[in-house]
Amino acid sequence: MIKITGQDLTLHSFMRVVRFFEKIELSEEATSKVEEANRRIKAIIGSGKTVYGVNTGFGKMSDVAISKADLRLLQENLLKSHACGVGEHFNEEVVRGIMLLRINALAKGYSGIRLKTLNQLMIYLNERIVPAIPEQGSLGASGDLAQLSHMGLTLLGLGEVYYENRLMPTSEALVKANLQPLSGLEAKEGLSLINGTQAMTSVGAITVYDAINLAKTADIAGALSFEALNGIRDAFFEEVHSVRGQIGQMTVAKNIRRLTEGSGYSTAQGEIRVQDAYSLRCLAQVHGASRDALDYVKAKVEIEMNAATDNPLVFSEDSVISGGNFHGQPLALAFDFLKIAISEFASISERRIERLVNPNLNGGLPAFLAKDPGLNSGFMIVQYSAASLVSENKVLAHPASVDSISSSANQEDHVSMGTIAARGARDILRNAQQVLGMELFTACQALDLREKKTMGLGTAPAYQCLRQDIPFIEKDQIMYYHLNVAKKLVTSNVIVEAASKAIGSLD
């Protein structure tokens, strides 16, 4: 059970809830803060003060006063009119992340929402009632209005949810779960549910979590290719990297040294050649730079996980301030950076695949790693496919944050497109996972075509792990079966676990 405070959610605890279904509860302190903020909203309504989003219209219509009799209808209308998401639905992990992050933001006590409403959202999360939230339609300011509106509607028994692995009307799911919807929303509650960056943060958080694991897989794949190409170990000596001082680079170099420790396939400088190509020699520099970028993005994500992103923010009965914490720019820039960082893992991986299959570059291995090249095409089209994914990533890596389109009659005249950036990073990650699976597959094929020698301390178990599910390709086979398995080995993290167990841990 994870206690929600609004203050201390981490990427690790976030993933325990969204991927591993750990349940949550509200802390006593957060409960008190939520109740106090709601008391302040009620006092403001009683005083007759005009406060944006409480008794006014929204966006450009903020100067339209709303009567006390219509305050409940105002909030319900807000959710209905703003639920304009389109496209495929986010998967369960992402939606659970959106719900958790919104719960954590509301728990900070600056929103004015009722405890009853917050508890309804928590019940949905704990009971795996998953709102159907379309992926597209957010400008990333005023936050993720469309996506969060789809979430908010379900609290009233409206819209659709996934329950027991099936899409159905929310009302049907609530009957099955023996639950009741909220009878309505009070002043500001609709706005409190939808002003925020939780959709982009959820997508980006899951992506950066998986990218951190992918970075370890990239080191393993690179180490296997390094051995298959008789790489020069001197380039990874500790002193080479310590004199530069880049943290990610030093970490990767250490990983390569430990993974290839004792390898009979690696060579000394001048033994076969004086220098390796950059895709081997600069592996630590490239992988390390991406790792440093992941650390930066993770830090930004964890700040946003615990942020109050409402508008207006309720500080006291006399201090309700309209600001712009819903603007996704801090995340939009970070997720564009994330796109580039993940792309580079795939980019350099594809270059190593090319060296492995190219008879002019692979140091005596048969063309395209086929035992009988010509009759057999071997791994020729594996490299094609990898190159295609890498090229697609280049398109996806174009920054979303440099674009902006005015909305709400030019009241909202600069937006972040942060959710588009997050979705792009997710798609690049999926492509990169496939490319690295291809490299693992290709490098193991190449090693089996070499004279048998001792493999490295960490590469040997990684090789054995892959070979349990994917055979040596003696003659041409239907390759996509193997490519699918290779990707699953990457996404399941079993390759990393096998190598890590052998060397103690993998940084």
N, C-alpha and C positions, 0 to 999 in steps of 0.2 A: 504493500500500500504506500503510495506516494502522497505526502501531505502538500497541499497547494497553499502557498503563502503569498504569491505574487512577486516574490523577491529572488528566489534561488533555484529556479528551473535551469538545468544544464542540458547540453545536447545528449548526454548519456541518459539522464532521467527521462527526458523527452522521448527517446527511442524505446525505453522500457515500457512506456505507456502505449505509444502508437504502433509499435511492431510486435511487442511481446505481451500486450494486453494487461499490463499491471493496472490495478484500479487506483482511483484517487479519492481523497477526501479533503475538505477545506479545513485549514487550521483555525483555531479559536480566534487568533488575532485577526486573520483575514475576515472571518465571519463578522466580527465587531466593526471592522472598517466598512464592509459592504452595507451593514445595517445603518451605520452613521451617515454614510453618503446618501442613502435613500431617504433618511430623515431630513437631510438638508434639502433635497429636491421637494419633498412635501411642504417644507416650510417656505420655500421660494414660491410655490404655487399658491399657498395661503396668503402670501404677502402681496400678490398681484404684480410682482416684478416681471418685466419682459426679458426672457432668457432664450437665446438661440437653441432651437431643437427641443425646448421644453414646451413653449407656447407660441412658437413661430413656425413658419414654413422652412424649407431646406434649400441650401444652395442659393441660387439667385432670388428665391422667394423668401429669403430670411427676414424681409421687412413686412411680411404678411402676418398679422396677429391671428392667433387661433383661440377661440373661446374655450373656457374651462370645460364646457360640456363636450367638446370635440377632441380633448387631449388623448383619450384612449384610441379613438378612431384614427387620429393623426399618425400614431405609431404603427398601427396595423396597416394603414395605407402605405406607409413608408416601405415596409417589408414587401408588400405586394407589388408596388410599382418599381422597386429597385431590383427585384429578382429577375434580372434580364440576362443571366448567364447563358451561354450557348456552347455547343460542341460536346465532345465526350465528357463523361463524368470523371472527376478525380477518383483515384483508387482509394480503398479504405484507409490505408496508412496516411495518406495526405489529409483526408477529411478528419480522421481522428486527431491529427496534428493541429488542424485548424480549430477544432473544438477545444482541445487542451490549451492551446495558446490564448484563445479568447477567454476561457475560464480563468487562466492565470492573470490576464490583464484586468479582468473585472474584479478579481480578488484583491487588487491593489487599493480599491476603495475610492476611486476618483470618478466613477461612472454614474452612480445614483440608481443603479438597477436594484430591484428587490432580490432578497436572498432566495425567495421562492423561484424566481425566474432562473437565477444562476444554478440552483439545485436541479432544476429540470434539465438543463444542459449537461450537468454532471451525471445525472441518471442515464441519459442517452449514451454518453461516452462509456460508462461502466457496463451498460447492458448491450453494447454493440448495436445500437440503433444509429445507423450511419446516414446522415442526410445526403441526398443526391445533389451534388454540387458540380455544375459545369465548369470546365477548365477556362473557357474564354470569356472575355467581357469586362476585365478589370483594367483600369488606367493606372492603378497603383497610387492614386490620390483622388478622392478622399479615402485612401486605403482601398481595400478590396470590397467595395460596396455590393456589387452584384453577387459575388460568391457568398459573402456573409449573410446576405438577405435570404438566399436559398436555405442556409443553415437556420436562420432565425424563424422562418416560416414554419418549420417542422415543430417548433415548440408549441405552436398553436394548433397542431394537428393538420396543418396544411402542407402542400407540396408532396414530395416523394422521399422515401428513404430506402436504403438496403437493410434488410433484416432477414436473418437466417439464410444469407446468401441469395436473396431474391429482391429485385426492385418491386416496390409496391407503394400505394398511397400511404402517407403517414398514418392516417386514421386506421387503416387495416393493421399496420404494424403495432400500434398502441393497443389494439384489442388483443392481438396475439400475446403481447408482453404484459397484459393486464395493467396498463398504465392509462392515466388520463392526461389530455393536453392541458395547457394553460387556458383559462377562460378568456384571457385577454392580456393586454399590456398596459402598464401605467405610463405616466408621463416620462419621457426621455428613454424608455426601455428599448424601443426599437432602434433608436440611434445608438444607444450603448452597445447593442449587439453587432452593429455593422460598421462602425467607424474604427478601422484598424488595418494593420498590415499582416494579418494572420494567415491569409492564403499564401502570399508570396513567401512568408517566413517558414511556413510548414513545408512547402515544396523545396525551398532552398536548404532548410535544415536537414531534411532526409537526404538530399543530394550531397551535401558536404559530408555527412556521416559516411555515406557509401563511398564517396571519393577518397576519404582518408583510408579506408580499407583497400580501395583500388590502388592507392599509392604503394602499398606493401606488395600487392600482386604485381605491379609494374616492376618493382625491384627484382622479384623472383623471376618473372619472364625475361627481364633483361639479363639476369645472371645465367639463366639457361642458354640464352642466345650467345652470351659471352663465352661460355664453355664450348658450345657447338661451333663457334667461329675461332676457337683457340685464341681468345682475347689476351691482351697484355696486362698482367696484374699490376705492374708498376704504376699505372695511371690511377690506381685506387689506394696507393699508399697513404697513410694518415698524414704525413708531413705535407703532401701535395695540397690537401684540402684545408689543413689547419692554417696554412699561410694566407689563405684567402679569407677564411673565417665565416663564410656563409653557413648558417646553421643547418638548413635543409640539405645542402650539398654534403656537409660533413656526415650527416645522418645516413644518407644514401650510400656514401662511400663505405661507411662502417658496415652497413647491411650487405653490400656486395662482398666485402672481405670475409664476413662471417658465413654467408651463403656458399661461397666458393672455397672455403677453407679446406685444404687437403686435395683440391682438384688436380687430377692429372691432365686435364684438358687445357687449363690456362697455361700461358707461356710468359717467359721473361722478355723484357725489352731487348730487341735484337736477335732473339732466338729464332723466330720465323720472319718477323718484320720489325721495323723500327717504330712504326706508329700504327694504331688502329684508326679506322674511320670514326667520325664524330659520334655516330649513333651508339658506338661502344665506349670510346674514350671519354666522351662528354656526358655519359649517362648520368653520373652523379650531379653534374651541373644542371642538366635539364630537369631531371626528376626532382632534384632538390629545390629548384626555383618554384616548381608547382606546389611542392609541399609547403613552402613558406607562404604561398598564396592561400592555401587551404587553411593554414593557421590564422591568417588575417580574417578570412571569411567566417571561420568558426567563432572568432571573438566578436565580430559584428552581429552574428546570429544570436549568440547567447545574451548580448545586451538587449537586443530587440525582443527576445523571448520574455524578458522581465520588464518590458516597457509599458507605460500608460500611453496608449495611442488614440484615446477618445478625443472628441470635440463636441461640446465644450468639456473642460475638465472642472470637476467640482472640488474646490479646495475648502470652501466654507459657505455659509448661507449668503455671505456678502462678497464672495469671490468665486464666481463661475466664469471661467475665461475661455474665449474662443481662440484657439491657436491652430497649429498645423502639424501636430505630432503624427497624424495619419499619413503624412507624405512619405512615400517609400524610397526617397532618393538614397539614404544611407545603404539600403539593401540593394537597390537597383545597381548601383556602382559595384558593390561587392559581388553580386551575382554575375554581372558581366565579366568581372575579373575571374570568377569561378569558372565560367565557360571557357575562357582562354587557358586557364591552368589545367583543366581536365583534357581539353583538346590536345595539349602538348604531350600528355602521356600516350595518347593514341598515335600522334604524329610520328614520334621517334620510334614507337613500337613498329609501325608499318615499315619504316626504313630498315629496321633490323630484319623483318620478315623478307624484304626485298633482297637483302644481302644473303640471307640463308638460301633462297631459292635460285639466285642468279649465279650461273656457273662461272661467270667472269669475276665474281666477288666472294664466293663462299669457300675458297681455299681447298678446292679439290673435291667437293661434294658433287654428286650427279645433278644435272640440270633439273630444277624444280623438285628436287629430292625424290625423283622417281627411279626405281632400281633399273627399269628398262625405258629410259626416256625416248619419246617419239611415239612408240606404241602406247605408252602411258603419259598422261599430262601431269601427274603428281599434284604438286601444290601450286601450280601455275595460277589457278583462278582463286585460290585462297588469298593470294597477294592482290589480285584484282579487286576482290570484295573488300579487303582491308583498305585499299587505296580509295575505293568509293566512299566508305564510311568516313575516312579522314577528310576527304574533300567535302562531304556533306557537313562535317563539323565546322569547317572553315566558314560556311554560309551561316550556320547556326550561331557561331561565335561573334557575328557582327553585333555590336552593342545595342541593346534595346534602350538604354538610358539616355542616349543622345537624341531620342525622338520625343516629341511632345505635341499633343493636340488639345486645343482649348475645349472646355466643356462647360455646361451649366451657364449658357449665355455669357461666356467669357469671365464669369466669376472665378472659375477654377481654370486659370489660364496657363498653368504649368504643371504637368503631371510626370510621374516617374517611369511608367511602364515596367515597374519592378517585377510584377507577376509574369510578364512576358520573359524577362531576363531569367527568372527562376525556372520557368518551364523549359527555356532553351538549355539551361545548364543540366536539367534532368535528362533531356533528350541526348545531349552530348555525352553524358555519363553512360547511357545505354549503349551508344555506339562504341565508346571507349572500352567498355566491358567486353564487347564482342571482339574488338581488335586484339585486346590483350589475351583473350581466349585463343584467338587464332595464332598469336605468337607462341603461347605455351605449346599448342599442338604442333606447330611447325618446328620449334626448337627441339622438341623430343624426337620428332622424326629425324632431324639432322643428327642428333646425338647417336641414334641407333644405326646411322650409316657410317659413323666414324669407327675407327679401331677402338675396342673396348678399353676404357681406362677408369680409374676411380673418379667418381663424381664428388662434388663438394658436399660439405656437411649438411647444408640446407637445400641444395639443389637436388640431391639424391631422393629425399622423401617427397619433394614436389613432383619429380619425374614419376616416382612410383605411384603417387596419388592419381596422376593423370592416366597412367597406363592401366590402372584398375578399371577404367571406364572407356578408354579409347585405345584401340590396337595400333601397332605399327602398320602402315599402309604398304603392303607388298605389291599389290596391283591396284589400278584405279577402282575406286568405290564411290558410292553416292556420298558426297562429302558433307552435305548440309546436316545430316544426322550427327556427325562428329562435331561440327561447328556449334550446334545447339548444346551438345553436352559440354563442350569446352567453355561456353559462356556460363552455363550453370555452375561449373566448377569455380568460376570467378565470382559470380554473384552470391554463391553459398559460403564463400570464404574458406572452403576446405583446403585449398592449396596453401593459403596463408597459415592456417592452423597446423598443417603438416610440417611446413618448413619451420615455423616458430617453435614447435615442440622439440625439434631436433637441435636447434641452436640456442634454446633457452627463451628467447623472445625475439621479435622482429620490430624494430623501432619504426 
